[in-house]
Amino acid sequence: DMVALPGTIEKLPHYGRYSYVSFTGDEPTIDIRGEWESVNSPLQWSKPDLTAAVAWDSLPPTPAIAELPPKYLPEQLVRHADVLTDPSMEGRGVGTAGANRAALYIADQFRAAGLQPVGGFYTQRWQEEREGLGMLTLTNVVGMIPGTNPELSDSPAVIGAHYDHVGIDAATGEMYPGADDNASGISVLIEIASKLSSSYTPERPLIFVAFDGEESGLIGSTRFVNNPPGAFAAEKLFAMINIDSVGRLEGRDLQVFGSDSAYEWPFVAQGIGFTIGVRSVFPAETIASGDHVSFLNAGIPAIHLFSGTHLDYHQPSDTADKLDLAGMSDVALWAEEAAMFVGSRVDPLRVNLANAQPIATSGATTEREASLGTVPDFTYSGAGVRISGVTPGGAASEAGLQANDVLLSYDGEVIDSLQSYSNLIRGSAPGDVVSLDIQRGAETFSVQVTLKAR
């Protein structure tokens, strides 16, 4: 009887699955209740002595009933990486025809994904003169998923990755493919844009940007922040997620830089990690070498996703066949969750840029010519800079440096951060002989190193 429906609705939530209940009357009144008997259930424990402890470790492993395919298929991710690292892209050097071909490919992918152009175009193109590089024609590629909340229509969140790399060695003619740095990030960016465009409606606009000129001093991201396309204003940008060098996760924790720029970031990262099974760590260092820094310096909370260092960084050996595609799939799912968080959040983030802004980037606007041949450990938080590896044949290798050595000083200058170390290297030239103070275990010693060309 319909008159009993309101009371039934109130009572039903108190009963779980596998139980039954019967009602009578208008109130209604329960007259029968119980739980269905489970017969031959694979979930039922039949040990005779049910009070005894179960030796779980001794039980035979049970195979999964089924295994879901990854949401982001490796074959889709590697398809983009293969195109971007093809010889026709010429290493995607800034201002080159190869970089322009890469921009057009990404624009086509944004269009196919269903992203809307911003300001009528998928490209933000401009010319800029840079010291040592001359007059450059540069291109950011931009696409958008519009938001549904009119009050947030002018406050977009940005998901970005840079597509440029270091091009071709003028002396040897050897190409630098830049698979991890950063064909991996662009591949993830394209696939996230495609998935969200077809299945997600955000409160605020989500703008996807492939930045040009990151390797030459964050040129593209600086241009975007100072001159946002369309009718957007820099001061209204909500947050930024930077996807840079995410192709070598290989079972490690995902590194999230810039998490101190907003109170919510660490909690979001930890929640995503628990949800998808990819742990996040938060290195304290933030150095001026990622596009998120352009946003931090403009007062916009931003994070940088990074899978970790390796010896192929900025080497011709950074090829697509070395990418960890399963790891990239995990990073894509992580970044998708983060994009949905900023896209759905109506309240402002609690911004805290005391330690993240401003970050000097002046040294990053000129090309670094010298190289020590070390790979820094970004997770290290002690004094100096710990190296996770040395490049074979590089200056550090020839001087006898090893993985886990800690660089304490550089020609008498104390190394207090990765940024100070980067600035010291940038101020040197190939052939310079520098003195390094090294800590190896409990031992401290000095070595002379002759720097090589980068």
C-alpha positions as CSV (number, residue, x, y, z in Angstrom):
1,D,0.0,0.0,0.0
2,M,1.4,3.4,-1.0
3,V,0.7,4.8,2.5
4,A,3.4,2.5,3.9
5,L,6.0,3.7,1.5
6,P,7.5,6.6,3.6
7,G,8.0,4.3,6.6
8,T,9.5,1.6,4.4
9,I,12.0,4.0,3.0
10,E,13.1,5.0,6.5
11,K,13.6,1.4,7.6
12,L,15.3,-0.1,4.5
13,P,18.7,1.6,4.9
14,H,19.2,-0.4,8.2
15,Y,19.4,-3.7,6.3
16,G,22.4,-4.8,4.3
17,R,22.8,-7.1,1.4
18,Y,21.9,-10.8,1.8
19,S,19.3,-10.0,4.5
20,Y,15.5,-10.0,4.2
21,V,12.7,-8.1,5.9
22,S,8.9,-8.2,5.7
23,F,6.5,-5.3,6.6
24,T,2.8,-5.2,7.4
25,G,0.4,-2.3,8.0
26,D,0.6,1.4,7.3
27,E,3.4,2.2,9.7
28,P,4.7,-0.3,8.5
29,T,5.5,-2.9,11.2
30,I,8.2,-5.5,10.7
31,D,6.9,-9.0,11.1
32,I,9.7,-11.1,9.6
33,R,13.4,-10.5,9.4
34,G,16.5,-12.6,8.9
35,E,19.5,-13.4,6.7
36,W,19.6,-15.8,3.8
37,E,21.7,-18.9,4.3
38,S,24.9,-19.0,2.3
39,V,25.3,-22.4,0.7
40,N,28.7,-23.5,-0.7
41,S,29.9,-19.9,-0.8
42,P,33.6,-19.5,-1.8
43,L,33.8,-16.7,0.8
44,Q,32.8,-19.1,3.7
45,W,35.6,-20.3,5.9
46,S,35.0,-24.0,6.8
47,K,37.9,-24.6,9.2
48,P,36.6,-27.0,12.0
49,D,38.1,-24.9,14.8
50,L,36.8,-21.4,14.0
51,T,38.4,-19.9,17.1
52,A,41.9,-20.8,16.0
53,A,44.1,-18.2,14.2
54,V,44.2,-18.5,10.5
55,A,47.7,-18.9,9.1
56,W,47.1,-16.6,6.1
57,D,50.7,-16.9,4.8
58,S,50.4,-20.6,4.4
59,L,47.3,-20.4,2.2
60,P,47.8,-21.0,-1.5
61,P,47.7,-17.9,-3.7
62,T,44.4,-17.4,-5.4
63,P,44.5,-15.9,-8.9
64,A,42.3,-12.9,-9.6
65,I,38.9,-13.6,-11.2
66,A,39.6,-10.9,-13.8
67,E,42.1,-8.1,-14.4
68,L,40.9,-4.8,-15.8
69,P,42.8,-3.3,-18.7
70,P,44.5,0.0,-17.9
71,K,42.4,3.0,-18.6
72,Y,45.3,4.5,-20.6
73,L,46.5,2.0,-23.0
74,P,50.3,1.8,-23.5
75,E,49.9,1.5,-27.3
76,Q,48.1,4.8,-27.4
77,L,50.7,6.5,-25.3
78,V,53.7,5.1,-27.3
79,R,51.9,6.1,-30.6
80,H,52.4,9.8,-29.7
81,A,55.9,9.2,-28.4
82,D,57.0,7.5,-31.6
83,V,55.8,10.4,-33.7
84,L,57.4,13.1,-31.5
85,T,60.8,11.3,-31.5
86,D,60.8,10.5,-35.2
87,P,63.8,11.9,-37.1
88,S,61.4,14.2,-39.0
89,M,60.9,16.1,-35.8
90,E,64.7,16.9,-35.7
91,G,64.8,16.6,-31.9
92,R,62.2,19.4,-31.6
93,G,64.8,22.1,-31.2
94,V,63.4,25.5,-30.4
95,G,62.6,27.6,-33.5
96,T,63.2,24.7,-35.9
97,A,61.0,23.2,-38.6
98,G,60.9,20.0,-36.6
99,A,59.5,21.8,-33.6
100,N,56.8,23.4,-35.8
101,R,55.9,19.9,-37.1
102,A,55.5,18.7,-33.6
103,A,53.2,21.7,-32.7
104,L,51.0,20.9,-35.7
105,Y,50.8,17.3,-34.7
106,I,49.7,18.2,-31.2
107,A,47.2,20.7,-32.5
108,D,45.6,18.0,-34.7
109,Q,45.4,15.7,-31.7
110,F,43.7,18.4,-29.6
111,R,41.2,19.0,-32.4
112,A,40.5,15.2,-32.7
113,A,40.1,15.0,-28.9
114,G,37.2,17.5,-29.1
115,L,39.0,20.3,-27.3
116,Q,37.8,23.8,-28.1
117,P,40.2,26.4,-29.5
118,V,41.0,29.3,-27.2
119,G,40.6,32.7,-28.8
120,G,39.6,31.0,-32.1
121,F,42.9,29.1,-32.6
122,Y,44.6,26.0,-31.3
123,T,48.0,27.8,-31.5
124,Q,49.4,30.8,-29.7
125,R,52.2,31.9,-32.0
126,W,54.7,34.8,-31.6
127,Q,58.2,36.0,-32.3
128,E,60.8,36.7,-29.7
129,E,64.5,37.5,-29.8
130,R,66.7,35.6,-27.4
131,E,70.3,36.1,-26.6
132,G,72.4,33.5,-28.4
133,L,69.4,32.2,-30.4
134,G,68.4,35.2,-32.5
135,M,64.8,35.9,-33.6
136,L,62.7,32.9,-32.9
137,T,59.2,32.0,-34.0
138,L,57.6,30.0,-31.2
139,T,54.2,28.2,-30.7
140,N,52.2,27.1,-27.7
141,V,49.4,24.7,-28.6
142,V,46.2,25.3,-26.6
143,G,42.8,23.6,-26.3
144,M,40.0,23.8,-23.7
145,I,37.2,21.9,-22.1
146,P,34.7,24.7,-21.1
147,G,33.2,24.8,-17.6
148,T,29.6,24.8,-16.7
149,N,29.7,27.3,-13.8
150,P,29.2,30.8,-15.1
151,E,30.9,32.3,-12.0
152,L,34.1,30.3,-12.7
153,S,34.1,30.8,-16.5
154,D,37.0,33.3,-16.3
155,S,39.1,31.2,-13.8
156,P,40.5,28.2,-15.7
157,A,42.9,25.5,-14.4
158,V,45.8,24.7,-16.7
159,I,47.3,21.3,-17.4
160,G,50.5,21.6,-19.3
161,A,53.6,19.9,-20.7
162,H,56.5,21.2,-22.9
163,Y,57.1,19.6,-26.3
164,D,60.4,21.2,-27.3
165,H,63.8,19.5,-26.7
166,V,67.5,20.2,-27.5
167,G,67.4,19.4,-31.3
168,I,70.4,18.2,-33.2
169,D,74.1,18.5,-32.2
170,A,75.6,21.0,-34.5
171,A,79.1,19.4,-34.3
172,T,78.1,15.7,-34.7
173,G,74.7,15.9,-36.5
174,E,73.4,13.5,-33.8
175,M,69.7,13.9,-32.9
176,Y,68.4,14.1,-29.3
177,P,65.0,12.3,-29.4
178,G,63.8,13.5,-26.0
179,A,61.5,10.6,-25.4
180,D,61.2,11.0,-21.6
181,D,62.0,14.7,-21.8
182,N,59.3,15.4,-22.8
183,A,57.5,13.3,-25.4
184,S,56.3,11.3,-22.4
185,G,54.5,14.3,-20.9
186,I,52.9,15.3,-24.2
187,S,51.7,11.8,-24.8
188,V,50.0,11.8,-21.4
189,L,48.6,15.3,-21.9
190,I,47.0,14.3,-25.3
191,E,45.4,11.2,-23.9
192,I,44.1,12.9,-20.7
193,A,42.6,15.6,-22.9
194,S,40.9,13.0,-25.1
195,K,39.5,11.0,-22.1
196,L,38.2,14.0,-20.2
197,S,36.8,15.8,-23.2
198,S,34.4,12.9,-23.9
199,S,33.5,11.9,-20.3
200,Y,33.9,14.8,-17.9
201,T,32.2,18.2,-17.4
202,P,34.1,20.5,-15.2
203,E,32.9,23.4,-13.1
204,R,35.6,25.7,-14.4
205,P,37.4,25.6,-17.8
206,L,40.3,23.2,-18.2
207,I,43.0,24.5,-20.5
208,F,45.5,22.0,-22.0
209,V,48.8,23.6,-23.1
210,A,51.8,22.2,-24.9
211,F,54.5,24.7,-24.2
212,D,57.4,25.7,-26.6
213,G,60.8,26.8,-25.5
214,E,61.0,25.2,-22.0
215,E,64.6,24.1,-22.6
216,S,65.7,27.6,-23.6
217,G,64.4,29.3,-20.4
218,L,60.6,28.6,-19.9
219,I,59.8,30.8,-22.9
220,G,56.4,29.3,-23.7
221,S,55.0,29.1,-20.2
222,T,56.3,32.7,-19.5
223,R,54.5,33.9,-22.6
224,F,51.3,32.1,-21.6
225,V,51.2,33.5,-18.1
226,N,52.0,37.1,-19.3
227,N,49.7,36.9,-22.3
228,P,47.0,34.3,-21.8
229,P,45.1,33.5,-25.0
230,G,41.4,34.4,-25.5
231,A,39.8,36.6,-22.9
232,F,41.6,35.1,-19.9
233,A,43.7,37.1,-17.4
234,A,46.8,35.9,-15.6
235,E,45.5,36.9,-12.2
236,K,42.4,34.7,-12.7
237,L,44.3,31.5,-13.5
238,F,43.2,29.0,-10.8
239,A,46.0,26.4,-10.7
240,M,48.5,24.5,-12.9
241,I,49.6,20.9,-13.2
242,N,52.9,20.4,-15.1
243,I,53.6,17.0,-16.7
244,D,57.3,16.8,-17.4
245,S,59.6,13.7,-17.8
246,V,57.1,11.0,-16.6
247,G,58.3,8.2,-18.8
248,R,60.7,6.3,-16.4
249,L,58.5,5.6,-13.4
250,E,59.7,1.9,-13.3
251,G,58.0,1.1,-10.0
252,R,59.2,4.1,-8.1
253,D,57.2,6.7,-6.3
254,L,55.9,9.6,-8.4
255,Q,57.7,12.8,-7.4
256,V,55.4,15.9,-7.0
257,F,57.3,19.2,-6.9
258,G,55.7,22.4,-5.8
259,S,53.2,20.7,-3.4
260,D,53.8,23.4,-0.8
261,S,52.3,26.1,-3.1
262,A,48.8,25.3,-1.8
263,Y,47.6,23.7,1.4
264,E,45.5,21.2,-0.5
265,W,48.1,19.7,-2.9
266,P,49.7,17.1,-0.5
267,F,46.3,15.8,0.6
268,V,45.1,15.6,-3.0
269,A,48.3,13.8,-4.0
270,Q,48.1,11.3,-1.1
271,G,44.4,10.6,-1.8
272,I,45.1,10.0,-5.5
273,G,48.0,7.7,-4.6
274,F,45.8,5.6,-2.3
275,T,43.1,5.4,-4.9
276,I,45.1,4.3,-7.9
277,G,48.0,2.6,-6.1
278,V,50.8,5.0,-7.1
279,R,52.5,6.5,-4.1
280,S,53.5,10.2,-4.2
281,V,56.5,11.9,-2.6
282,F,57.1,15.6,-2.2
283,P,60.7,16.7,-2.7
284,A,61.5,19.9,-0.9
285,E,63.5,21.3,-3.8
286,T,62.0,23.5,-6.5
287,I,64.4,24.6,-9.2
288,A,63.8,26.9,-12.1
289,S,63.7,24.3,-14.8
290,G,60.1,23.5,-15.2
291,D,57.1,25.3,-16.7
292,H,55.2,25.3,-13.4
293,V,57.8,27.8,-12.1
294,S,56.4,30.5,-14.5
295,F,53.0,30.0,-12.8
296,L,54.5,30.0,-9.2
297,N,56.2,33.2,-10.0
298,A,52.9,34.7,-11.0
299,G,51.3,33.7,-7.7
300,I,49.5,30.7,-9.2
301,P,49.7,27.4,-7.2
302,A,51.3,24.8,-9.4
303,I,52.7,21.3,-9.2
304,H,55.2,19.3,-11.4
305,L,54.8,15.5,-11.9
306,F,58.2,13.8,-12.4
307,S,59.0,10.1,-12.7
308,G,62.7,10.4,-11.7
309,T,66.2,10.9,-13.0
310,H,68.3,8.6,-15.3
311,L,71.5,8.7,-17.2
312,D,69.8,9.2,-20.6
313,Y,68.7,12.7,-19.6
314,H,69.6,15.2,-22.4
315,Q,71.4,12.4,-24.2
316,P,70.9,10.9,-27.7
317,S,70.0,7.7,-25.8
318,D,66.7,9.1,-24.5
319,T,64.7,7.0,-27.0
320,A,61.1,5.8,-27.1
321,D,62.0,2.1,-26.6
322,K,63.2,2.9,-23.1
323,L,59.9,4.4,-21.9
324,D,58.0,2.6,-19.1
325,L,54.6,2.6,-20.8
326,A,52.8,0.9,-17.8
327,G,54.3,3.6,-15.6
328,M,53.1,6.3,-18.0
329,S,49.6,4.8,-17.9
330,D,49.7,5.1,-14.1
331,V,50.9,8.7,-14.3
332,A,48.1,9.5,-16.8
333,L,45.5,8.2,-14.4
334,W,47.1,10.2,-11.6
335,A,47.1,13.4,-13.6
336,E,43.5,12.8,-14.7
337,E,42.4,12.6,-11.1
338,A,44.3,15.8,-10.3
339,A,42.8,17.5,-13.3
340,M,39.3,16.5,-12.2
341,F,40.1,17.9,-8.7
342,V,41.0,21.4,-9.9
343,G,38.2,21.3,-12.5
344,S,35.5,20.4,-10.0
345,R,36.7,22.6,-7.1
346,V,34.6,25.7,-6.6
347,D,36.3,27.1,-3.6
348,P,39.7,28.8,-4.0
349,L,42.8,26.9,-3.0
350,R,44.6,28.0,0.1
351,V,47.7,29.4,-1.6
352,N,51.0,29.4,0.2
353,L,53.8,30.7,-2.0
354,A,56.1,31.7,0.8
355,N,58.7,29.1,-0.1
356,A,57.9,28.7,-3.8
357,Q,57.7,32.3,-5.0
358,P,59.6,34.1,-6.4
359,I,62.0,31.6,-7.9
360,A,64.8,33.2,-9.9
361,T,64.8,32.2,-13.5
362,S,67.2,34.7,-15.0
363,G,70.0,32.1,-15.1
364,A,67.7,29.8,-17.0
365,T,67.2,32.1,-19.9
366,T,70.6,31.4,-21.4
367,E,71.8,28.0,-22.6
368,R,74.0,26.1,-20.3
369,E,77.2,25.1,-22.1
370,A,79.2,23.2,-19.5
371,S,78.4,19.8,-18.0
372,L,79.6,17.9,-15.0
373,G,77.9,14.7,-16.2
374,T,75.9,14.0,-13.0
375,V,72.3,13.1,-12.4
376,P,70.9,14.7,-9.2
377,D,68.8,12.9,-6.7
378,F,65.8,15.2,-6.2
379,T,64.5,13.2,-3.2
380,Y,67.6,14.0,-1.2
381,S,67.1,16.6,1.6
382,G,70.4,16.8,3.4
383,A,73.3,19.2,3.0
384,G,74.7,19.6,-0.5
385,V,73.4,17.8,-3.6
386,R,73.5,14.0,-3.8
387,I,74.0,12.4,-7.2
388,S,72.1,9.3,-8.3
389,G,74.4,8.5,-11.1
390,V,77.2,9.7,-13.4
391,T,77.2,9.8,-17.2
392,P,79.7,7.4,-18.7
393,G,82.6,9.3,-20.3
394,G,81.5,12.5,-18.6
395,A,83.6,14.9,-16.4
396,A,82.4,13.4,-13.1
397,S,83.0,9.8,-14.3
398,E,86.6,10.6,-15.4
399,A,87.2,12.3,-12.0
400,G,86.0,9.1,-10.2
401,L,82.7,10.4,-8.8
402,Q,80.1,7.7,-8.0
403,A,76.4,7.4,-7.4
404,N,75.4,8.5,-3.9
405,D,78.3,10.9,-3.6
406,V,77.2,14.3,-2.2
407,L,78.5,17.5,-3.7
408,L,79.3,19.9,-0.9
409,S,81.0,22.8,-2.6
410,Y,81.9,24.0,-6.1
411,D,85.1,26.1,-6.5
412,G,84.8,27.2,-2.9
413,E,81.1,28.1,-3.2
414,V,78.9,26.1,-0.8
415,I,76.2,24.1,-2.6
416,D,73.1,24.7,-0.5
417,S,70.4,23.6,-3.0
418,L,69.9,22.2,-6.5
419,Q,69.2,25.7,-7.8
420,S,72.6,27.1,-6.5
421,Y,74.3,24.0,-8.0
422,S,72.6,24.6,-11.4
423,N,73.5,28.3,-11.3
424,L,77.2,27.5,-10.6
425,I,77.3,25.1,-13.5
426,R,75.6,27.6,-15.8
427,G,78.3,30.2,-15.0
428,S,81.1,27.8,-16.1
429,A,82.3,26.9,-19.6
430,P,83.6,23.7,-21.1
431,G,87.2,23.1,-20.3
432,D,87.0,25.0,-17.0
433,V,88.8,23.1,-14.1
434,V,86.8,23.3,-10.9
435,S,87.4,22.0,-7.4
436,L,84.6,19.9,-5.8
437,D,84.3,18.9,-2.1
438,I,82.8,15.5,-2.0
439,Q,81.2,13.4,0.8
440,R,81.3,9.7,0.3
441,G,79.9,7.8,3.3
442,A,81.9,9.1,6.3
443,E,84.7,10.3,4.1
444,T,85.1,13.9,2.8
445,F,87.6,14.7,0.1
446,S,88.3,17.2,-2.8
447,V,88.7,16.5,-6.5
448,Q,89.6,18.5,-9.6
449,V,87.2,18.1,-12.5
450,T,87.5,19.4,-16.0
451,L,84.1,20.3,-17.3
452,K,82.9,19.1,-20.7
453,A,80.5,20.5,-23.2
454,R,76.9,19.8,-22.6
